[in-house]
């Protein structure tokens, strides 16, 4: 996060404004007020001896002249004097820390400040101030968690809570990736900020996101969108947050609004909209958007994108729109699968001839022959079924077998017969062949049955005509269609009558 990356420089800038050279000012006042302090029991032990005082005063003058290295040398001499008291030791170490700080040697500065505390010569308020300085230096030196905890401890013990401390704690805990510790300070920093800047909102958004607090993140992002409605990244974050929170429909509405408003221009953003429309069972709208952006050049044209477009049109059952797109994709890529997809689209349109060409192209490129011939056979059979069913009356078996419908059925059988036995479609192909042949046989059985029914009815009418002849003297058959059965009827029934009369 950008804000977190700025922590070190921010903290160092803050440190430059603090009174780290506390020891220097204290030394001067002590040296000038030594006689008075000697008379005060409370001040007993908080004064310098002559030798140490002289070296410290020299160091103080050197620091004022920005000669920190020379000051360090003088202070080390003072520190080496035997039997200096705890107050002298604390002040000298404190001045050494300040000298190293002036040289940007933060580790050494921290070490001497800690020695000043350990020496035991400082008053409680001086100790607190020095601990704050140490905490700030630790943070500036990259020991974020240690420095932040030390600064927190100071505040928890009743120390003054300055706005700079709140910001420093926020950024130090963020920099140490301890977001749960950073959050209360970040919220405090946010609430006290006036006016609130983008960085305050960004930090809370970052923390709520990482701490998985979608409710609070939603609230802060809404506030940000109200302030910066033109910032598309906020809308993207809002949509993403809605989706991750199980509110995909709302996320879709946000993305749709951004698209319709012209805010989405990158390929990734536009493809996200296409995917949303597809996910919500609107493949036709998804296809229209994808095709529009492919034509505009905002989405790069590639065989994969063309395939996706054709798939969307096929899902929408817009096969006529899918076919030319698939033809382009197959031609560009030469992939067997695309030719097979083209064949399937043509099959769905009932164009068996072109479908077979596409499937043959797929097979020649290594596509599954079994699946291809199954679809070829199915297409041929379905085309056969579009023709009227065979008419038995007035047709012969030979005529029916030579009909267009039967020829198409035989062509379907030929395709199913080409499905390799080793293919997973092998058993299905055999079932289809058996089914089509059984269907043809059923037609012939139906014709035979219809013929037998007609014959039996005519036989009844012929018998009735013969029976009436006895009374009328004439053979009068009232159904001309039955005349073709008279000869056969006579050969079966009238001969027997003649034979019996002769006897």
C-alpha positions as CSV (number, residue, x, y, z in Angstrom):
1,X,0.0,0.0,0.0
2,X,1.3,3.4,-0.9
3,X,0.6,5.0,2.4
4,X,2.4,2.2,4.3
5,X,5.4,2.6,2.0
6,X,5.7,6.2,3.0
7,X,6.0,5.4,6.7
8,X,9.7,5.5,7.2
9,X,10.2,8.9,5.5
10,X,7.2,10.3,7.3
11,X,8.5,9.2,10.7
12,X,11.9,10.5,10.1
13,X,10.5,13.9,9.1
14,X,8.5,13.9,12.3
15,X,11.6,13.1,14.4
16,X,13.5,16.1,13.0
17,X,11.0,18.3,14.7
18,X,11.3,16.8,18.2
19,X,13.5,18.1,21.0
20,X,15.9,15.1,21.1
21,X,18.7,17.2,22.4
22,X,17.1,17.3,25.8
23,X,20.3,16.5,27.5
24,X,22.1,19.6,26.0
25,X,19.6,22.1,27.5
26,X,19.6,20.3,30.8
27,X,23.3,20.3,31.0
28,X,23.6,24.1,30.6
29,X,21.0,24.8,33.3
30,X,22.5,22.4,35.7
31,X,26.0,23.8,35.3
32,X,24.8,27.4,35.8
33,X,22.5,26.6,38.7
34,X,24.8,24.2,40.5
35,X,25.2,26.3,43.7
36,X,21.5,26.8,44.2
37,X,20.8,23.2,43.5
38,X,23.4,22.2,46.1
39,X,21.3,23.9,48.8
40,X,18.1,22.0,47.7
41,X,17.8,18.5,49.2
42,X,15.6,17.4,46.3
43,X,18.4,18.4,43.9
44,X,21.1,16.5,45.7
45,X,23.0,14.3,43.3
46,X,21.8,16.1,40.2
47,X,24.9,18.2,39.6
48,X,28.2,17.7,37.7
49,X,31.6,17.6,39.1
50,X,34.1,20.1,37.8
51,X,36.0,17.8,35.5
52,X,33.0,16.1,34.0
53,X,31.2,19.5,33.8
54,X,34.0,21.0,31.8
55,X,34.0,18.2,29.2
56,X,30.2,18.3,28.9
57,X,30.2,22.0,28.4
58,X,32.8,21.6,25.7
59,X,30.6,19.0,24.0
60,X,27.6,21.3,24.3
61,X,29.4,24.1,22.5
62,X,30.6,21.6,19.8
63,X,27.0,20.4,19.2
64,X,25.9,24.0,18.8
65,X,28.5,24.4,16.2
66,X,27.3,21.2,14.5
67,X,30.5,19.3,15.3
68,X,28.8,16.1,16.5
69,X,31.9,13.9,16.0
70,X,34.1,16.1,18.2
71,X,31.3,16.4,20.8
72,X,31.1,12.5,20.9
73,X,34.9,12.4,21.7
74,X,34.5,14.9,24.5
75,X,31.5,13.1,26.0
76,X,33.3,9.7,25.9
77,X,36.1,11.2,27.9
78,X,33.5,12.5,30.5
79,X,31.9,9.1,30.6
80,X,35.2,7.5,31.3
81,X,35.8,9.5,34.5
82,X,35.7,7.2,37.5
83,X,33.0,7.7,40.1
84,X,30.7,10.0,38.2
85,X,27.2,9.9,39.7
86,X,24.0,8.5,38.1
87,X,22.8,11.9,37.1
88,X,26.0,12.7,35.3
89,X,26.0,9.3,33.6
90,X,22.4,9.7,32.4
91,X,23.0,13.2,31.0
92,X,26.2,12.2,29.3
93,X,24.6,9.2,27.7
94,X,21.6,11.3,26.7
95,X,23.9,13.8,25.0
96,X,25.8,11.0,23.2
97,X,22.4,9.7,21.9
98,X,21.6,13.2,20.7
99,X,25.0,13.5,19.0
100,X,24.6,10.2,17.2
101,X,21.1,11.2,16.2
102,X,22.6,14.3,14.5
103,X,24.8,12.0,12.5
104,X,21.7,9.9,11.5
105,X,23.2,6.9,13.4
106,X,19.9,5.8,14.9
107,X,21.0,2.5,16.3
108,X,23.7,4.2,18.3
109,X,21.4,7.0,19.4
110,X,18.9,4.4,20.7
111,X,21.6,2.5,22.5
112,X,22.9,5.6,24.4
113,X,19.3,6.8,25.2
114,X,18.6,3.4,26.7
115,X,21.8,3.7,28.7
116,X,20.7,7.1,29.9
117,X,17.5,5.5,31.3
118,X,19.4,2.6,32.8
119,X,21.8,4.9,34.6
120,X,19.0,6.0,36.9
121,X,19.7,9.7,37.1
122,X,16.6,11.0,35.3
123,X,13.3,12.2,36.8
124,X,10.0,10.5,35.8
125,X,9.0,13.2,33.3
126,X,12.4,13.0,31.7
127,X,12.2,9.3,31.5
128,X,8.9,9.5,29.7
129,X,10.1,12.0,27.2
130,X,13.2,10.0,26.5
131,X,11.2,6.8,26.0
132,X,9.0,8.6,23.5
133,X,12.1,9.6,21.6
134,X,13.4,6.1,21.6
135,X,10.1,4.8,20.3
136,X,10.2,7.3,17.5
137,X,13.8,6.3,16.6
138,X,13.0,2.6,16.7
139,X,10.1,3.2,14.2
140,X,12.3,5.4,12.0
141,X,15.0,2.8,12.1
142,X,12.7,0.0,10.9
143,X,11.9,-1.6,14.2
144,X,8.2,-0.8,13.7
145,X,6.5,-3.2,16.1
146,X,9.0,-2.6,18.9
147,X,8.8,1.2,18.5
148,X,5.0,1.2,18.2
149,X,4.6,-1.0,21.3
150,X,6.9,1.3,23.3
151,X,4.9,4.4,22.2
152,X,1.7,2.6,23.0
153,X,3.0,1.8,26.5
154,X,3.8,5.4,27.0
155,X,0.3,6.4,26.1
156,X,-1.3,3.7,28.1
157,X,0.6,4.9,31.2
158,X,-1.1,8.3,30.9
159,X,1.3,10.0,28.4
160,X,0.1,12.8,26.2
161,X,-1.6,11.6,23.0
162,X,-0.4,14.0,20.4
163,X,-1.9,13.8,16.8
164,X,1.6,13.0,15.5
165,X,1.8,10.0,17.8
166,X,-1.6,8.7,16.6
167,X,-0.5,8.9,13.0
168,X,2.9,7.4,13.8
169,X,1.4,4.5,15.6
170,X,-1.1,3.9,12.8
171,X,1.6,3.8,10.1
172,X,4.1,1.8,12.3
173,X,1.6,-1.0,12.9
174,X,0.6,-1.0,9.3
175,X,4.3,-1.2,8.3
176,X,4.8,-4.2,10.6
177,X,1.7,-5.9,9.0
178,X,-0.1,-6.0,12.3
179,X,-3.4,-4.6,10.9
180,X,-5.5,-5.4,14.0
181,X,-3.2,-3.3,16.1
182,X,-3.2,-0.5,13.5
183,X,-7.0,-0.4,13.2
184,X,-8.0,1.5,16.4
185,X,-5.3,4.1,15.8
186,X,-6.3,4.4,12.2
187,X,-9.9,5.0,13.1
188,X,-8.8,7.5,15.7
189,X,-6.6,9.3,13.1
190,X,-9.5,9.2,10.7
191,X,-12.1,10.6,13.1
192,X,-9.9,13.4,14.3
193,X,-8.7,14.5,10.8
194,X,-10.2,17.8,9.7
195,X,-10.4,18.1,6.8
196,X,-10.4,14.4,5.9
197,X,-8.0,13.7,3.0
198,X,-7.9,10.7,0.6
199,X,-5.1,9.1,2.6
200,X,-7.4,8.8,5.6
201,X,-10.1,7.0,3.6
202,X,-7.6,4.8,1.7
203,X,-6.0,3.6,4.9
204,X,-9.3,2.5,6.5
205,X,-10.4,0.9,3.2
206,X,-7.1,-1.0,3.2
207,X,-7.4,-2.2,6.8
208,X,-11.0,-3.2,6.6
209,X,-10.3,-5.2,3.4
210,X,-7.3,-7.0,5.0
211,X,-9.2,-7.7,8.2
212,X,-12.2,-9.0,6.3
213,X,-14.7,-6.5,7.7
214,X,-17.0,-6.1,4.7
215,X,-19.6,-4.1,6.5
216,X,-17.3,-1.4,7.6
217,X,-15.4,-1.5,4.3
218,X,-18.7,-1.1,2.4
219,X,-19.5,2.0,4.5
220,X,-16.1,3.6,3.9
221,X,-16.1,2.9,0.2
222,X,-19.6,4.4,-0.1
223,X,-18.3,7.5,1.5
224,X,-15.4,7.6,-0.9
225,X,-17.6,7.2,-3.9
226,X,-19.7,10.1,-2.8
227,X,-16.6,12.2,-2.5
228,X,-14.8,11.0,-5.6
229,X,-17.5,9.6,-8.0
230,X,-15.2,9.9,-11.0
231,X,-12.7,7.5,-9.6
232,X,-13.3,4.2,-11.4
233,X,-11.0,2.3,-9.0
234,X,-13.5,2.9,-6.2
235,X,-16.4,1.6,-8.3
236,X,-14.3,-1.5,-9.2
237,X,-13.5,-2.0,-5.5
238,X,-17.2,-1.6,-4.7
239,X,-18.2,-4.2,-7.3
240,X,-15.5,-6.6,-6.2
241,X,-16.5,-6.2,-2.5
242,X,-20.1,-6.9,-3.4
243,X,-19.1,-10.0,-5.3
244,X,-16.9,-11.3,-2.6
245,X,-19.6,-10.7,-0.1
246,X,-22.0,-13.0,-2.0
247,X,-23.9,-10.0,-3.5
248,X,-23.1,-10.9,-7.1
249,X,-26.3,-9.4,-8.5
250,X,-25.5,-6.0,-7.0
251,X,-21.9,-6.3,-8.3
252,X,-23.3,-7.0,-11.8
253,X,-25.5,-3.9,-11.6
254,X,-22.5,-1.7,-10.6
255,X,-20.4,-3.1,-13.5
256,X,-23.4,-2.7,-15.9
257,X,-23.8,0.9,-14.8
258,X,-20.1,1.6,-15.4
259,X,-20.2,0.0,-18.8
260,X,-23.3,1.9,-19.9
261,X,-21.8,5.1,-18.6
262,X,-18.6,4.6,-20.7
263,X,-16.3,4.2,-17.7
264,X,-15.0,0.8,-18.7
265,X,-12.3,0.8,-21.4
266,X,-9.8,-1.9,-20.7
267,X,-10.1,-5.4,-22.1
268,X,-10.2,-6.9,-18.6
269,X,-13.0,-4.7,-17.5
270,X,-15.0,-5.3,-20.6
271,X,-14.5,-9.0,-20.4
272,X,-15.8,-8.9,-16.8
273,X,-19.0,-7.4,-18.1
274,X,-19.4,-10.0,-20.8
275,X,-18.8,-12.7,-18.1
276,X,-21.4,-11.2,-15.9
277,X,-24.1,-11.2,-18.6
278,X,-23.2,-14.8,-19.5
279,X,-23.3,-15.8,-15.8
280,X,-26.8,-14.3,-15.4
281,X,-28.2,-16.3,-18.4
282,X,-28.1,-13.5,-20.8
283,X,-25.8,-15.0,-23.5
284,X,-27.3,-12.9,-26.3
285,X,-26.6,-9.6,-24.6
286,X,-23.1,-10.9,-23.6
287,X,-22.5,-11.8,-27.3
288,X,-23.6,-8.4,-28.5
289,X,-21.3,-6.6,-26.1
290,X,-18.3,-8.9,-27.0
291,X,-18.9,-8.5,-30.7
292,X,-19.3,-4.7,-30.4
293,X,-16.0,-4.4,-28.4
294,X,-14.2,-6.8,-30.8
295,X,-15.2,-4.6,-33.7
296,X,-14.2,-1.4,-31.8
297,X,-10.8,-2.9,-31.1
298,X,-11.1,-2.5,-27.3
299,X,-11.0,-6.3,-27.1
300,X,-8.3,-8.0,-29.1
301,X,-9.5,-10.4,-31.8
302,X,-8.1,-13.9,-31.5
303,X,-9.4,-17.4,-32.3
304,X,-10.2,-17.8,-28.6
305,X,-12.3,-14.6,-28.4
306,X,-14.1,-15.6,-31.6
307,X,-14.8,-19.0,-30.2
308,X,-16.2,-17.4,-27.0
309,X,-18.4,-15.1,-29.1
310,X,-19.7,-18.0,-31.2
311,X,-20.3,-20.0,-28.0
312,X,-22.4,-17.2,-26.6
313,X,-24.5,-17.0,-29.7
314,X,-24.9,-20.8,-29.7
315,X,-26.0,-20.6,-26.1
316,X,-28.6,-18.0,-27.1
317,X,-29.6,-20.4,-30.0
318,X,-28.5,-17.8,-32.5
319,X,-26.8,-20.4,-34.7
320,X,-26.9,-18.3,-37.8
321,X,-24.9,-15.6,-36.1
322,X,-22.5,-18.2,-34.6
323,X,-21.7,-19.9,-37.9
324,X,-19.8,-17.1,-39.7
325,X,-17.8,-16.3,-36.5
326,X,-16.9,-20.0,-36.1
327,X,-15.9,-20.1,-39.8
328,X,-13.5,-17.2,-39.2
329,X,-12.1,-18.8,-36.0
330,X,-11.6,-22.2,-37.6
331,X,-10.0,-20.7,-40.7
332,X,-7.6,-18.6,-38.6
333,X,-6.5,-21.3,-36.3
334,X,-6.9,-24.5,-38.3
335,X,-7.9,-26.3,-35.1
336,X,-9.8,-29.5,-35.3
337,X,-12.0,-28.7,-32.4
338,X,-13.2,-25.4,-34.0
339,X,-14.1,-27.3,-37.2
340,X,-16.0,-29.7,-35.1
341,X,-17.8,-26.8,-33.3
342,X,-18.6,-25.4,-36.7
343,X,-20.0,-28.7,-37.8
344,X,-22.2,-28.9,-34.7
345,X,-23.5,-25.3,-35.3
346,X,-24.3,-26.2,-39.0
347,X,-25.9,-29.4,-37.7
348,X,-28.2,-27.4,-35.4
349,X,-29.2,-25.3,-38.4
350,X,-30.0,-28.5,-40.3
351,X,-27.4,-27.8,-43.0
352,X,-26.1,-31.4,-43.3
353,X,-24.0,-30.9,-46.4
354,X,-21.9,-28.1,-44.9
355,X,-21.9,-29.8,-41.5
356,X,-20.4,-32.9,-43.1
357,X,-17.7,-30.8,-44.8
358,X,-16.8,-29.2,-41.4
359,X,-16.8,-32.6,-39.6
360,X,-14.6,-34.1,-42.4
361,X,-12.2,-31.2,-41.9
362,X,-12.2,-31.9,-38.1
363,X,-11.6,-35.6,-38.7
364,X,-8.7,-34.9,-41.1
365,X,-7.1,-32.8,-38.3
366,X,-7.4,-35.5,-35.8
367,X,-10.8,-34.9,-34.2
368,X,-12.8,-37.8,-32.8
369,X,-14.2,-39.6,-35.8
370,X,-16.7,-41.4,-33.7
371,X,-18.4,-38.2,-32.4
372,X,-18.2,-36.6,-35.9
373,X,-19.9,-39.5,-37.7
374,X,-22.5,-39.8,-35.0
375,X,-23.5,-36.2,-35.6
376,X,-23.4,-36.7,-39.4
377,X,-25.6,-39.7,-39.1
378,X,-28.0,-37.9,-36.8
379,X,-28.2,-34.9,-39.1
380,X,-29.0,-37.2,-42.1
381,X,-31.6,-39.1,-40.1
382,X,-33.3,-35.9,-38.9
383,X,-33.4,-34.6,-42.5
384,X,-35.1,-37.9,-43.5
385,X,-37.7,-37.4,-40.7
386,X,-38.7,-34.0,-42.2
387,X,-40.2,-35.8,-45.2
388,X,-43.7,-37.2,-45.2
389,X,-44.0,-40.7,-44.0
390,X,-44.4,-43.5,-46.5
391,X,-47.8,-44.0,-48.0
392,X,-48.8,-47.6,-48.3
393,X,-51.9,-47.3,-50.5
394,X,-51.1,-47.3,-54.2
395,X,-47.3,-48.0,-53.7
396,X,-45.2,-51.1,-53.9
397,X,-42.5,-52.2,-51.6
398,X,-39.9,-51.5,-54.2
399,X,-41.3,-48.0,-54.7
400,X,-41.2,-47.3,-51.0
401,X,-37.6,-48.6,-50.7
402,X,-36.5,-46.3,-53.5
403,X,-38.2,-43.2,-52.0
404,X,-36.2,-40.1,-51.0
405,X,-37.0,-40.7,-47.3
406,X,-35.7,-44.2,-47.4
407,X,-32.5,-43.1,-49.2
408,X,-31.8,-40.6,-46.5
409,X,-32.3,-43.2,-43.8
410,X,-29.9,-45.5,-45.6
411,X,-27.4,-42.6,-45.8
412,X,-27.8,-42.1,-42.0
413,X,-27.1,-45.8,-41.5
414,X,-24.0,-45.5,-43.7
415,X,-22.7,-42.7,-41.5
416,X,-23.4,-44.6,-38.2
417,X,-21.7,-47.6,-39.7
418,X,-18.5,-45.5,-40.1
419,X,-18.3,-44.9,-36.4
420,X,-15.2,-46.9,-35.2
421,X,-16.1,-49.9,-33.0
422,X,-13.3,-48.7,-30.6
423,X,-15.0,-45.3,-30.2
424,X,-17.0,-44.5,-27.1
425,X,-19.9,-43.8,-29.6
426,X,-19.6,-47.3,-31.1
427,X,-22.4,-48.9,-29.1
428,X,-24.7,-45.9,-29.7
429,X,-24.0,-46.1,-33.4
430,X,-25.1,-49.8,-33.5
431,X,-28.3,-48.9,-31.6
432,X,-29.1,-46.2,-34.1
433,X,-28.6,-48.6,-37.0
434,X,-30.9,-51.2,-35.4
435,X,-33.5,-48.5,-34.7
436,X,-33.5,-47.1,-38.3
437,X,-33.8,-50.6,-39.8
438,X,-36.5,-51.6,-37.3
439,X,-38.3,-48.4,-38.3
440,X,-38.2,-49.3,-42.0
441,X,-39.4,-52.8,-41.2
442,X,-42.3,-51.3,-39.2
443,X,-43.3,-49.3,-42.3
444,X,-43.5,-52.5,-44.4
445,X,-45.5,-54.3,-41.7
446,X,-47.9,-51.4,-41.5
447,X,-48.3,-51.5,-45.3
448,X,-48.9,-55.2,-45.2
449,X,-51.5,-54.8,-42.4
450,X,-53.2,-52.0,-44.3
451,X,-53.3,-54.1,-47.4
452,X,-54.7,-57.1,-45.6
453,X,-57.4,-55.0,-44.0
454,X,-58.4,-53.5,-47.3
455,X,-58.5,-57.0,-48.9
456,X,-60.7,-58.4,-46.2
457,X,-63.1,-55.6,-46.5
458,X,-63.3,-56.0,-50.3
459,X,-63.8,-59.8,-49.9
460,X,-66.9,-59.0,-47.8
461,X,-68.2,-56.6,-50.5
462,X,-67.5,-59.1,-53.3
463,X,-69.4,-61.9,-51.4
464,X,-72.3,-59.5,-50.8
465,X,-72.4,-58.8,-54.6
466,X,-72.4,-62.5,-55.4
467,X,-75.2,-63.1,-52.9
468,X,-77.3,-60.3,-54.4
469,X,-76.8,-61.7,-57.9
470,X,-79.2,-64.6,-57.1
471,X,-82.0,-62.1,-56.7
472,X,-81.0,-59.4,-59.2
473,X,-79.5,-61.6,-61.9
474,X,-76.5,-59.2,-62.2
475,X,-73.1,-58.9,-60.3
476,X,-73.1,-55.4,-59.0
477,X,-69.9,-54.4,-57.0
478,X,-70.3,-50.8,-55.6
479,X,-66.6,-50.2,-54.8
480,X,-64.4,-50.0,-57.9
481,X,-61.2,-50.2,-55.7
482,X,-62.3,-53.8,-54.8
483,X,-62.4,-54.9,-58.4
484,X,-58.7,-55.8,-58.3
485,X,-59.4,-58.4,-55.6
486,X,-62.2,-60.3,-57.6
487,X,-59.9,-62.7,-59.4
488,X,-58.1,-63.6,-56.2
489,X,-61.4,-64.0,-54.3
490,X,-62.8,-66.2,-57.1
491,X,-59.6,-68.4,-57.0
492,X,-60.1,-69.0,-53.3
493,X,-63.8,-69.1,-52.8
494,X,-65.7,-69.5,-56.1
495,X,-63.7,-72.6,-57.3
496,X,-64.8,-74.5,-54.2
497,X,-68.4,-73.6,-54.9
498,X,-68.2,-74.9,-58.5
499,X,-66.6,-78.2,-57.3
500,X,-69.4,-78.8,-54.9
501,X,-72.1,-78.3,-57.5
502,X,-70.5,-80.8,-59.8
503,X,-70.8,-83.4,-57.2
